Amino acid sequence: PKVTGDDLPSTLSPVILQDKLRDELGFDGVIVTDAMDMGAITKQFSNTEATIKAIQAGVDIILCPQGFVEAFDAVVKAVEKGEIEESRIDESVHRILKLKKK
C-alpha cells in the first residue's frame, strides 16, 4: 500500500507492473504470475476476475488459475467485450515468442 496506495496484490497491480516494472525500471521481458490459486488472490477475487485483472495489469503468463478453462473463456469474453484490448494480448504473445526465439 505504501507504493501503490491500494491493497491490490502486486500480481494484479498496474502501478507495480506497468508504472514501476516496465516504465520506471525499463523491464521489457515476460511477466509471469506466481500461482493464482494462492490465498492472497483467491480470498479477494474470483478465478475469472483475478485472471482478467492480471492481464489488464500487464501479466503475460498466468500460472495455476483455479480453473483453466473458466479463466481462458473469461479472457476470450473480456476481449470480445473490449475489457481487454486485443493489442494487449498481442503484446504478450510478442514478448513470449521473442523469449522462445532467444
C-alpha positions, 0 to 999 in steps of 0.5 A, spaced: 500 500 500 505 504 501 507 504 493 501 503 490 496 506 495 491 500 494 491 493 497 491 490 490 496 484 490 502 486 486 500 480 481 494 484 479 497 491 480 498 496 474 502 501 478 507 495 480 507 492 473 506 497 468 508 504 472 514 501 476 516 494 472 516 496 465 516 504 465 520 506 471 525 500 471 525 499 463 523 491 464 521 489 457 521 481 458 515 476 460 511 477 466 509 471 469 504 470 475 506 466 481 500 461 482 493 464 482 490 459 486 494 462 492 490 465 498 492 472 497 488 472 490 483 467 491 480 470 498 479 477 494 477 475 487 474 470 483 478 465 478 475 469 472 476 476 475 483 475 478 485 472 471 482 478 467 485 483 472 492 480 471 492 481 464 489 488 464 495 489 469 500 487 464 501 479 466 503 475 460 503 468 463 498 466 468 500 460 472 495 455 476 488 459 475 483 455 479 480 453 473 483 453 466 478 453 462 473 458 466 479 463 466 481 462 458 473 463 456 473 469 461 479 472 457 476 470 450 469 474 453 473 480 456 476 481 449 470 480 445 467 485 450 473 490 449 475 489 457 481 487 454 484 490 448 486 485 443 493 489 442 494 487 449 494 480 448 498 481 442 503 484 446 504 478 450 504 473 445 510 478 442 514 478 448 513 470 449 515 468 442 521 473 442 523 469 449 522 462 445 526 465 439 532 467 444 
